[in-house]
């Protein structure tokens, strides 16, 4: 019997335009973010194209609010809260996965467990939770009892947070609510249990208020790339969003994650690695390059500098010459994607200006520019070469870049047998091919 051809899993990073200057493009839908009608239209388009999931990234706070000159130039801040938004979208879709970000640093795990599970039930088992610990001090500033703690502690707290959520979900089984009118028994107490968690950061009794997930539990997604992020991802993540700009980096990352997952006793094939890919496609290579040049010409370097600073912690770039070689940044000042920017600068001899432009465009994700055939050649190379299990497409200019993906890239992927023509099932897990296998719990 011949084995079925392995196919890509595809997500779409949705919201405003991902490219920093995308919102300034003449054809950009600049009123998209707060418009539920626009979101529903986009979700239906993704579902018709058989995407695995729509993903909504989020931070608790708008960034750079204390720097008015930068704040007024940065897009974003008009975003709807992801779980509320995805709940509305769920009622207009049937198969499309719905994933959103909630950070572990500021909210109680009980609330997040209930919120995500409720959305999963409402959607019929199509929800994924993107677990982050929070990158920006701006988020901590919104909570009077919170400070922006060092990364190692954020992850230690995040690991316990996830364990509490898993315990709450696992202690709520299918059939927990008997609702037997004749006997007067409403609950089966063998299937809805307390957890009595007592840890370093949290004390949670349980049980969770709600009903069990239609897909056994919501899908766990992780997006960290630091050593701490990889440790968490390999233990609990069932899909991983990652930023890798070269095939070699992506393959090394996936190999590392699969090895770590196996060490936990997990099946590495149940951890789907989906690097971000920003695509600019044209009828000719020159047309695609012209589209890219148009976007680069719209980048605001002040906003770019503010965004890059988030990945460099305390290292101040403000006094550096834009056209001199990128400064020698100490490794201890780098956060996650900052390492990608510094590595590329050293390898290619880039100036600060060039790094600012590049980081604003793709934020260390792979950027593929060319004809549909050119782009799919690269996607296929990454996929067949073991660098990924699919991609999370970043929408450079909302929504015309998505139209290019649907109309030009997906048909070529399907022609090569690399992407589905129909959904495999109705839940996110069924479509991703990721069963709800037991996960190792630390706390």
C-alpha positions in Angstrom: 0.0 0.0 0.0 1.4 3.4 -1.0 1.8 6.0 1.8 -0.2 9.2 1.3 1.9 12.2 0.2 2.7 14.5 3.0 1.0 17.9 2.7 1.6 21.3 4.1 -0.3 22.8 7.0 -1.1 26.4 6.4 -2.0 29.3 8.7 -2.6 32.9 8.0 -1.3 35.7 10.4 -4.2 38.1 10.2 -5.0 41.6 11.5 -3.6 44.7 9.8 -0.9 44.6 7.2 2.1 42.7 8.6 4.7 44.7 6.7 5.4 47.8 8.8 4.5 50.1 5.9 1.8 47.9 4.5 -1.0 50.0 5.9 0.3 52.9 3.8 0.0 51.0 0.5 -2.7 52.7 -1.7 -4.7 49.4 -1.9 -4.5 48.6 1.8 -7.7 48.1 3.8 -6.8 50.5 6.5 -10.1 50.2 8.4 -9.9 46.4 8.7 -8.9 45.8 12.3 -12.1 46.9 14.2 -14.5 45.8 11.4 -16.2 42.5 12.2 -17.7 42.4 8.7 -14.2 42.6 7.2 -13.0 39.8 9.5 -15.9 37.5 8.6 -15.2 38.1 4.9 -11.5 37.3 5.4 -12.3 34.1 7.4 -14.7 32.9 4.8 -12.1 33.4 2.2 -9.5 31.4 4.2 -12.0 28.6 4.8 -12.9 28.4 1.1 -9.2 28.1 0.4 -9.0 25.3 3.0 -6.5 27.0 5.3 -5.9 25.1 8.6 -6.2 28.2 10.7 -6.7 31.9 11.0 -4.3 33.3 13.6 -4.7 36.5 15.6 -1.5 37.8 17.4 -2.0 40.1 20.3 -0.3 42.2 23.0 -2.1 43.6 26.0 -1.0 47.1 25.3 -0.3 49.4 22.4 3.5 49.8 22.2 5.5 53.0 22.5 2.6 55.0 24.0 5.2 57.1 26.0 7.0 58.1 22.8 4.4 60.2 21.0 6.5 60.8 17.9 6.8 57.1 17.3 3.4 56.1 18.7 1.4 58.2 16.2 3.3 56.6 13.3 3.0 52.9 14.3 0.0 51.0 12.9 -2.0 48.9 15.4 -3.8 49.7 18.6 -7.2 49.5 17.0 -7.3 45.7 17.3 -10.2 43.8 18.8 -9.5 41.4 21.7 -8.8 38.0 20.1 -11.1 35.6 22.0 -14.1 37.9 21.6 -13.3 38.4 17.9 -12.7 34.7 17.2 -16.0 33.9 19.0 -17.9 36.1 16.5 -16.0 34.6 13.5 -16.7 31.1 14.7 -20.4 31.6 14.0 -19.7 32.3 10.3 -17.3 29.4 9.6 -17.4 25.6 10.0 -13.9 24.1 9.5 -11.4 26.9 9.8 -9.2 26.7 12.8 -9.2 29.8 15.0 -6.0 30.6 17.0 -5.4 33.6 19.3 -2.7 34.8 21.6 -3.0 35.1 25.4 0.1 35.9 27.5 0.8 34.0 30.7 2.4 36.8 32.6 -0.5 38.9 33.7 -3.8 36.9 34.0 -4.9 34.1 36.2 -4.6 30.6 34.6 -8.1 29.7 35.7 -9.6 32.5 33.7 -7.6 31.7 30.6 -8.5 28.0 30.8 -12.2 28.8 31.0 -12.0 31.4 28.3 -10.2 29.3 25.7 -12.3 26.2 26.5 -15.5 28.2 26.1 -14.4 29.4 22.7 -13.4 25.8 21.7 -16.9 24.6 22.7 -18.6 27.5 20.9 -16.6 26.8 17.7 -17.1 23.0 17.7 -13.5 22.2 18.5 -11.5 24.5 16.3 -9.5 26.6 18.7 -5.8 27.0 19.3 -4.2 29.0 22.2 -0.9 30.7 21.2 1.1 30.8 24.4 3.5 33.7 24.9 5.0 35.1 28.1 4.9 38.7 26.9 7.7 40.6 25.2 7.1 44.2 26.0 7.3 46.2 29.2 4.3 48.1 27.8 2.1 45.1 28.7 3.2 45.1 32.3 2.5 48.8 32.6 -1.3 48.1 32.3 -1.4 46.0 35.4 -0.8 47.7 38.7 0.4 44.6 40.5 2.8 43.5 37.8 6.3 44.3 36.8 8.2 43.2 33.6 10.3 40.4 35.1 13.4 38.9 33.4 12.8 36.3 30.6 13.9 33.3 32.6 11.4 34.0 35.3 8.6 34.8 32.8 9.1 31.4 31.3 9.2 29.6 34.7 5.9 31.3 35.6 4.6 30.4 32.1 5.5 26.8 32.4 3.5 26.5 35.6 0.6 28.6 34.1 0.3 26.1 31.3 0.4 23.1 33.6 -2.5 24.6 35.7 -4.5 25.1 32.5 -3.8 21.5 31.4 -4.8 20.1 34.8 -8.1 22.0 34.7 -8.9 20.8 31.2 -8.0 17.2 32.0 -10.1 17.2 35.1 -13.2 17.9 33.1 -14.3 14.9 31.0 -16.9 14.3 28.4 -20.2 13.2 30.1 -19.5 15.1 33.3 -22.9 16.6 33.2 -25.6 13.9 33.5 -28.6 16.2 34.0 -30.7 13.2 35.1 -34.0 14.6 36.0 -35.4 11.4 37.3 -32.6 10.8 39.8 -31.9 14.5 40.5 -28.2 14.0 39.7 -26.8 16.8 37.6 -23.1 16.0 37.7 -20.9 12.9 37.6 -18.3 13.8 40.2 -15.9 11.2 38.8 -15.7 13.2 35.7 -15.4 16.8 37.1 -12.7 17.0 39.7 -10.7 19.5 41.7 -7.0 19.7 41.0 -5.7 21.3 44.2 -2.6 22.8 42.5 -0.1 24.4 44.8 3.0 25.7 43.1 5.5 28.5 43.3 3.4 31.0 41.4 -0.2 29.7 41.5 -2.7 28.1 43.9 -5.8 26.8 42.0 -8.3 24.4 43.5 -10.6 23.7 40.5 -12.8 22.2 39.1 -13.2 24.3 36.0 -16.6 25.6 35.1 -17.6 24.5 31.6 -17.9 21.4 29.5 -15.2 19.3 27.8 -13.6 20.2 24.5 -15.1 18.7 21.3 -11.5 18.0 20.3 -10.5 16.6 23.7 -8.6 19.8 24.5 -7.8 23.1 22.6 -4.7 23.0 20.5 -1.6 24.4 22.2 0.6 26.7 20.1 3.9 28.3 21.1 5.9 31.1 19.4 9.1 31.5 21.5 12.5 30.9 20.0 14.8 31.5 22.9 16.2 28.4 24.9 13.4 28.9 27.3 10.9 29.1 24.5 12.2 25.9 22.9 12.0 24.1 26.2 8.4 25.0 26.7 7.5 24.4 23.0 9.0 20.9 22.9 7.1 19.9 26.1 3.6 21.2 25.4 3.3 22.8 22.0 1.4 21.0 19.2 2.0 23.7 16.7 4.9 26.2 16.7 5.0 29.6 15.0 8.7 30.5 14.4 10.6 33.2 12.6 13.5 31.8 10.5 14.9 33.7 7.5 16.9 30.9 5.9 16.4 27.2 5.1 19.4 26.3 7.3 18.1 28.1 10.3 14.6 26.7 9.9 15.9 23.1 9.5 18.1 23.4 12.5 15.2 24.8 14.6 12.8 22.0 13.6 15.4 19.3 14.1 16.1 20.7 17.6 12.4 20.8 18.5 11.7 17.3 17.2 14.7 16.0 19.2 13.6 17.7 22.4 10.0 16.5 21.9 11.2 12.9 21.5 13.2 13.3 24.7 9.9 14.1 26.5 8.4 10.9 25.2 6.3 12.8 22.6 5.8 11.9 19.0 7.7 14.5 17.0 5.2 14.3 14.2 2.6 15.7 16.5 4.5 19.0 16.8 3.8 21.0 13.7 6.5 23.6 13.0 5.1 26.5 10.9 7.6 29.2 10.2 6.3 32.6 9.1 6.6 33.4 5.4 6.0 36.9 3.9 5.3 36.6 0.2 5.3 39.1 -2.6 4.2 37.6 -5.9 4.1 39.1 -9.4 3.4 37.9 -12.9 7.1 38.5 -13.5 10.1 38.7 -11.2 10.5 42.3 -12.0 6.8 43.0 -11.1 7.4 41.3 -7.8 10.6 43.3 -7.1 8.8 46.5 -8.0 6.0 45.7 -5.5 8.6 45.1 -2.8 10.5 48.3 -3.6 7.3 50.2 -3.3 6.7 48.9 0.2 10.3 49.5 1.3 10.0 53.1 0.2 7.1 53.6 2.6 8.9 52.4 5.8 9.2 55.0 8.6 12.7 54.6 10.1 11.6 56.1 13.5 8.9 53.4 13.9 11.4 50.8 12.6 13.9 51.8 15.3 11.4 51.6 18.1 10.3 48.1 17.0 13.9 46.9 16.7 14.7 48.2 20.1 12.2 45.7 21.6 14.5 42.9 20.5 17.7 44.5 21.8 16.6 45.1 25.5 18.9 47.8 26.9 21.2 48.4 23.9 20.5 52.0 22.7 20.6 52.5 18.9 19.6 56.1 18.9 23.1 57.5 18.6 24.3 55.2 15.9 25.0 56.3 12.3 22.3 54.8 10.0 24.7 54.2 7.2 27.6 52.8 9.2 27.9 49.0 9.7 25.5 47.6 12.2 26.9 48.1 15.7 28.5 45.2 17.6 25.6 44.3 20.0 26.5 42.3 23.1 24.8 38.8 23.0 23.3 39.3 26.4 21.2 42.2 25.2 19.4 40.2 22.5 15.8 38.9 22.8 14.6 36.1 20.5 14.5 37.6 17.0 17.2 40.2 17.9 19.7 37.4 17.4 18.4 36.9 13.8 18.9 40.5 12.9 22.4 40.7 14.4 23.4 37.5 12.8 22.2 38.6 9.3 23.9 42.0 9.8 27.3 40.4 10.6 27.0 37.8 7.8 26.0 40.2 5.1 27.7 43.3 6.3 24.5 45.3 6.6 24.2 48.9 7.8 21.8 49.9 10.6 19.5 51.4 7.9 19.4 48.1 6.0 18.7 46.2 9.2 15.9 48.6 10.1 14.3 48.2 6.7 14.6 44.4 6.7 13.3 44.0 10.2 10.4 46.3 9.5 9.5 44.3 6.4 9.5 40.7 7.7 10.6 40.8 11.4 13.1 37.9 10.7 10.6 35.8 8.8 11.4 34.3 5.5 10.6 36.8 2.6 9.9 35.2 -0.8 9.7 37.5 -3.8 9.0 36.4 -7.3 6.6 34.6 -9.6 4.2 32.0 -8.2 6.5 29.3 -9.5 9.5 30.9 -7.9 7.8 31.2 -4.6 6.4 27.7 -4.5 9.8 26.3 -5.5 11.1 27.8 -2.2 8.1 26.7 -0.2 8.5 23.2 -1.5 12.3 23.2 -0.8 11.7 24.1 2.8 8.9 21.5 3.2 10.5 18.6 1.4 13.9 19.4 2.9 12.6 19.0 6.5 12.7 22.6 7.5 9.0 22.8 8.3 5.6 21.1 8.4 3.9 24.0 6.6 3.8 27.8 6.9 2.1 30.6 8.7 1.7 33.2 6.0 2.2 36.8 7.0 -0.2 39.2 5.1 2.2 41.9 3.9 -0.6 44.3 2.7 -4.1 43.5 4.0 -6.0 42.2 2.1 -4.5 42.2 -1.4 -1.6 40.0 -0.3 -4.0 37.3 0.9 -5.8 37.5 -2.5 -2.4 36.8 -4.2 -1.9 33.8 -1.9 -5.3 32.3 -2.6 -5.3 33.1 -6.3 -1.7 32.5 -7.3 0.2 30.4 -4.7 -2.4 27.9 -3.5 -3.3 26.7 -7.0 0.4 26.0 -7.7 0.8 24.2 -4.4 -2.2 22.0 -5.2 -0.9 21.3 -8.7 2.2 19.8 -7.1 0.1 17.9 -4.6 1.5 19.9 -1.6 -1.8 21.2 -0.2 -5.3 19.8 0.4 -8.3 20.2 -1.8 -10.8 19.4 1.1 -10.7 19.4 4.9 -10.0 16.2 6.6 -12.4 16.8 9.4 -14.4 19.4 11.3 -11.9 20.1 14.2 -8.6 21.8 14.2 -6.9 18.7 15.5 -8.4 16.5 12.7 -7.2 18.9 10.0 -3.7 19.3 11.5 -3.4 15.6 12.2 -2.5 16.2 15.8 -4.3 14.0 18.4 -4.7 15.2 22.0 -2.0 12.9 23.4 -1.1 13.2 27.1 1.5 16.0 27.7 4.2 15.9 30.4 3.4 18.1 33.4 6.2 19.6 35.5 4.3 21.1 38.4 
